[in-house]
Amino acid sequence: METLNSIFGAINGVVWGPLMLILLLGVGLYLQIGLKLMPIRKLGMGFRLMWQGRDTKPAPGEKKKEDDGEISPFNALMTALSATIGTGNIAGVATAIALGGPGAVFWMWITALVGMATKFAEAVLAVRYRETDSTGFHIGGPMFYIKNGLGRKWLWLGGAFAFFGAVAAFGIGNTVQSNSVADALDSTFGIPHGLTGVVIMVLAGAVILGGIKRIAKVAGKLVPIMGILYVIAGLMVLIVNAGQVGEAFRLIFYYAFNPVAAAGGFAGAAVMAAIRFGVARGIFSNEAGLGSAPIAHAAARTKNPVRQGLIAMLGTFIDTIIVCTITALVILTSTVWIEGEAGASLTALSFDAALPGFGNQIVSVALAVFAFTTILGWSFYGEKCFQFLFGTRSIMLYRVLFVLAIPLGAMANLGFIWLMADTFNALMAIPNLIALALLSPVVFKLTRDYFDGKDILPGEELDHDKG
């Protein structure tokens, strides 16, 4: 076990190291420039399309196509958000500040603004190159846009993504999440780990075994409600700490470019630490470039890839610019962050400092719900990766194994599993980023044609040379 730990530790240091972070930011920046900052300029349009996409009732005189997808565009976004809004928004932000100082928040924002273009491109390609499986369901994601967009000679790369995704789902999207919930509920309410694991297994199993339609339906209700309640709780803290909000923003902008001196229990941080932990935790939270979210967006009922891309990019904005910022401001308007705390406990103590008696409980409940929805979203991601490797008949086997792993995660010591899952999570990004770079001309052409009024629908041929 020590040998495996050292091997995966070495690999993890590379795949989450500076080179990977530069690659993620570099591809995102290239896409953002190639799209002429469209994801930022058309943010309002994205929110309008999201609101219109809550259901897919046809316009007057228009027939509804039942074969365009399985879930509404809105629920596709909520399914993607269910997997991204999680421990990264609560523990990840706290860790970034604890290790990189307040300036890390600025670099999280930069990662999100760049990542909006990445998420847009992922969803555009997912819808453009999706397939229909033998059961009539639409399936897509990086493995399919690699296979159908780059051709058969690149099939091995799609297989690599699917393998990494299927393994990562059991860790980062399952056992790690159930363990986080069990820890939070045990420390706050004294609920045993085993009981938490069984309850999550039963609740998650009831949803996961019903497939994407049931997952999307639950995510479409639970994610907005919990997200809004968490933001409201955060705003309550900021109202209590109103006098410190301006100073918090000053700290964020100043220490993004200046080192932080050691103070109290805080060890200090160089500018490179702010950049490194801000970018790494930003990507860990919003998953832009990892290739997970497009698997959900491929199932959306939509006829145009660009429309779904405009909705998909909101996931990065909501996750990082809104939810992570709320967490960051709560932490920075308290003084707990300079006392040496880190992770979810730092967020909990910061909430409790402003809302004594129940601030800690708010964080524990939010962490539990966010982690639960992450399990739902990642179950679908892993399932589609498994299906790509082993065929449609393997779906139910994967769902059962995924559900059975939940209580094991709640009760286990996950040091090695966390390391392995985190490594495979990063490895997913490599095939995806290669595909995004090579297929970027398709994204640019589809986007130009959409805004020029020349809608090109999935299935129509594109002239790649002119893209």
N, C-alpha and C positions, 0 to 999 in steps of 0.2 A: 504493500500500500504506500509506503514511503517513496518507493521508486516511481509509482504512478503519479503520486502527488508532485514529485519534482519534475517529471516529464511534462505533465499538464501545466504546471506552474510556469515552466520555461516557454511552452507554446503560448500560454495565455499572455505572458509578458510581451510577446511579439505581436499577436493578433489584436491586442488592445493597446499596443504601443503607439508611439508617435507616427510611424509609417501608415498604420491603418487609419488613424484619426485624420492625417493629411489626405489620404485617399478618399475617405468619406466626405470631408469638406471640399476637396478638390473637384470631385465629380458633381457634387451639389452646386458648387459655384459655377462650374462649366455649364450645367443645365440652366441655372438661374440667368446667366448671361445670354446663353443661346435662346432662352425664352423672353429675353429683353425685360426681365423683372416682372413678367406677367403674373406669376403667382402672388406677388405683393400688390401689384396694381389692381388685380381683379379679386381681391379678398372679399369685398362686399358682394360681388357677383356669386362667389362661392357660397356665402351664407344664404343668399336668395335661393340658389339652386338646392341647397340642403333643405331649406324650409319647404320648397315645392316638392321635394322628393320624399316627404313623409309618407305619401301613398302614391300609387301610380294609376290613379283613375284617368282614363283617356279624356282628351279634350273633346268638346262637342263635335260630333261628326267624324271622330277618329276612332278606329277600331283598336282595341287593346291586344297587343301581341303577348301571348302567354309564354312564348319560347325565348324571350329576351333575357331572362334571368329568374332567380328564385326569390330574391328579397328586394325590398325597396332600396333606393339609393341612400336614404336616411339611415335605414337599419344596417346597411353595409358599413357606413361610417361608424355607427354605434358599435358594431361588432369589432371593427378595427380598434376603436377607442377602448373597448372593454379589455383588449389585450395590452394596450399601451398605458392607460391610466392605472397605475398600480403602485408597487413599492418604490419605484423610481421617483414618483412624485412626492413621496413622503420621506423615505429613507435616503433616496439617491440625492435629492437636493441638499439635505442636511449633510451628507457625506462630502459633497462637492464643496460646501462652505467650510466644513471642518478641516478639510485637507488643502483647499485652494484659496480660502478666504472669501470675502464678499465679492471680489472681482470675478469669481467663477460664474456668478449669475449672469454677468454681461456676456460671457462666452457661451453660456447656454442659450441666450437669446440669439446670438449670431448663428449658432448651430441650427436653431429652429428656423430662422429666416432663410438660410441656405437649404435646410432640409425640406421646406415647403415645395421647392422645385423638384427635389428627389422624389418625394411622395406623389407629387402630381405625375411625374414621368412613369413611376411604378404602376399607378392605377391606369393610366392611358394604355400602357403596353399590356397590362393584365386583361383589360376588356378587349383590346384589339386582337390579341392572340389566344383568347380562351377557347376551350373546346367543350363539347357536350359528351358526357360519359354514357355508358351503356344503360344507366337508369334515367337518363334524360336531364340530369343536373349539369349546370354550367360549372366548369372547373378551370382555374387559371392561376397565375402567379409566375414568379421568376422561372421555374422549371419549364413552364409552357411557353413563355415568350423567348426563352433560350431555344427550345426545341423548334417552335414554329417560326420564330423571327430570324434566328441565326442559322437554322438548318440542321440536318441530321448529324453533320460532323461535329457539332457542338453538344450533342445529346449527353455526353459524359459530364459536361459541366452542369446541365440541368439535374442529372442524377446526383451529382455531388451536393448541390443545394438541397435537394429533397432529403438526402441522407442526413446532412447537418441539421436540417429543420426538424426531422422526425425525432432525432435524439435530443435536440435542444428543448423540444416541447415537453418532454418528460421531466426535465430539470427546471429550467427557467419559467416554464408555463404550468408546472404541476407541483412537484414535490417541494420546491423552494417556496412556492406561494402558500401551500397548505401549512408548511412549517412556520412561515411568517405569521399567519393567522393564529396558529396554535400558541406561539410565543406571546403575541399581543394579548390574546384573550386570557391566557394563563396569568400573565403579570398584572393585568388590570382587574380581571374579574375572578381569578382563581379557578378557571375552567380547565380540567385535565386535557392534556394533548390528545389522548386517545379518543375522548368523547368528541372533541372538535373535529378530528380527522374523520370519524364515522359520519357525523352530521354533514360535513362538507361533501363526503362521498355520496351520500343519499341525495342531497339537494342537487349537486352537480350532475350526478348520474341521471336524474330525472330529466335534466335539460339536454345533456350531451348525447344520450342515446336516441333522442328525437331528431338529431341532425341539425343542419344549418338553419332551417326555418324556425325551429324552436329556440336555438341559440340566439338568432337575430331578434326574435320576438322578445325574449327576456332581456337581452342587451339593450334593445330599443327603449325599454321601460326603465331598467335599473341604472344604466350608465348616466342618462341625463339627470335623474332624480338625485343620485348620490353625488354626482359632480357638482350640481347646483348647491346642494346642502353643504358640501365641503367648502365651496367658494364663499357661501354666506357665513359659515363659521369663521373662515379666515378674515372676512371683512369685519366681522364683529371684533376680532382681536385688533385689527388695524384701527378701528374706531376708538377702542380703549387706548391704543398706543399712538394715537393720531399725531402727537407731538414729535414722534421719532421717525415718521414715514419719510419726511424730506431727508433726514440724515441717512436713512437706509439707502435711498437712491444715490446719495452722494458717495457713500462707501462703495456701492456697486461700481459706479463709473470711475472713481478715483483709483481703486485697487485693481481694476482691470488692467491698468498700465503701470502700477507702482507696487513694490513689494509690501507685504503687511508685516509689521514688527510683532514679535511675540508679546502676548499680554495675558495675564491670568493663566489659565490652563491651555490657551491657544499657543501652539508652537511657532506661529509665524508661517508665512508662505511667500515664495518668489512668484514673479509674474508668470513664469512658465508653468508653475503649479496651478495657478488660476486658469490658464488656458487649457492645460491638460485635463484637469478634473471637470472643468466646465463643459468642455467638448465631449469627454467620455460619458459623463453622467447625463448630458443632454441627449446624446444618441441612445444611451441605455433607456432613457425615459420615453422618447418619442419614436424610436426604432426606424427613423428615416435612413434608408440605405440598406437596412438589414434584409428587406424583401419579404417581411411577414405580412404587412397590411394589404398588399395587392392580392393576396390569396382570398381575402374577404371581399374586396371590391370586385373581383372577377365574377362573383355570384349576383351582382346587382342587376335589377331590371332596368336596363338602359340600352338605348340604341347608339349612343355616341360616346366613344372613349374619353373625349375631352371634357364632356359634362361631368362624368364620374371623377375624372382627374381633379377638376375644380372643387368637387366636394371632398375628395380624399385629402387634399392638401390642408384642409381645415383641421385634420386630426393632429398635425404637428403644431399648428397655431394654438388650438385649444389645450393640448397636453402641456406644452412648454411655456408659451407666452402667457397663458391664463393660469392654469392650475399650478405649475411649478413656480411661477412668480408669486402667487399668493403664499405658498409655503415659504419661499425665500424671504418675503417681507415680514411674515410672522416671526421667523427666526431672527432676522436682523433688527427688528424693532424691540426685541428683548435683549438681555445681556447674557443669556445662557450660552451663546455660541463661543464666547471667549473663555468659558470655564472648562473646556476640554471634552465636552460631550460630543457624540457623533451618532449618525444613523437615526433610526426612528425615535429613539429616546430623546434626541435633541429637539426634534419637531414636537414631540409630546410635551416636553418640559416648557417649550416656548409657548405653546397653546395654554398650558396650565398656569403659566406666569400671569397671563392676562385674564384668563377665565378659571380661577382657582376652584378646584373641586370637580369640575367636569371637562376641562380642556383636554386632559389625558384620555378621558373616555371617548371624546370626539375623535381623536386620532386613532385609537384602537378600533373603534367601529368602522371608521373610514378605511383603515388599512385592511380590515377583514372583508369588507364589501368589494373594495378595489381588487384585492387578491383573488376573491371568488370569481369576479367577472374576468380577470386575467386567465384563470383556469378555463373558463368557457371559451374565450377567444382563441387561446393557444391550442385547445383540443381540436378545433377545426383546422388550424394551420398544420398541426402535426398529422392529422388525418389525411389531408390532401397530399402532403409530402409522402406519406405511407402508401396512399393510393397510387401515386405516380410510380413508385418503385414496385409495388406488388399487385396492382390491379384493384378493380372495384370490389371484388369479393372479400378483400382484406379489411374493408372499412369497419364492419362490426367487431372484428377481432381487436382492432386498434382501439375502438371506443371502450370496450370492456377492460382491456389492459390499462388504458389511461385512467379510467375511473378507479380501478383497484389500486393503482399506485398512490392515490391521494392520501389515504390514512397512513400508509407506510411513510410518506414524506412528513406527515404531521408528527410522527413519533421518532423519526430517525435523527441521527447526527449527520448533518448534510455538508460537512466541510468539503469532502472530495466531490460530491455530486454538484455542489454549487460551482466549484472550480471547473469541472468538466462541462457543465451546462453553459457556463459563461463563455468558455472557449468555443464550443460549437455554435453558440449564438453569434459570436464574432465571425466565425468561419463562414456563416451563411452570407455575410456581406460580400465576400470576395467574388463568387460567381455572379451575384446580383449586380455589383458595380461594373464588372466587365460587360455584362449584357446591357446595362443602362448606357454605358459609354458608346458601345458599338451600335445600339439601336436608337441613339439620340436623334439621328436625322429623321427617323420615322415620327418621333415625338414632335419635333419641330414642324414637320410638314403637316401632320394632323392638326396641330394647334393653329398654324397659319390658315389652313383651309377652313377650320371652324370659325375663326374670327373674321375671315373674308366671306363667310356665308356659303362656303363650298363644303358642306358636311360630307365626310367620307365615312361610311359605316363599316363596322367590322365585317370582314369577308370580302370587301372590295380590294382590288389590287393597288398597291402603291408603287410608284417608280422610285426605288431606293436611291438610284443615281442622282435624281433631281432633289432628293430630300435635303 
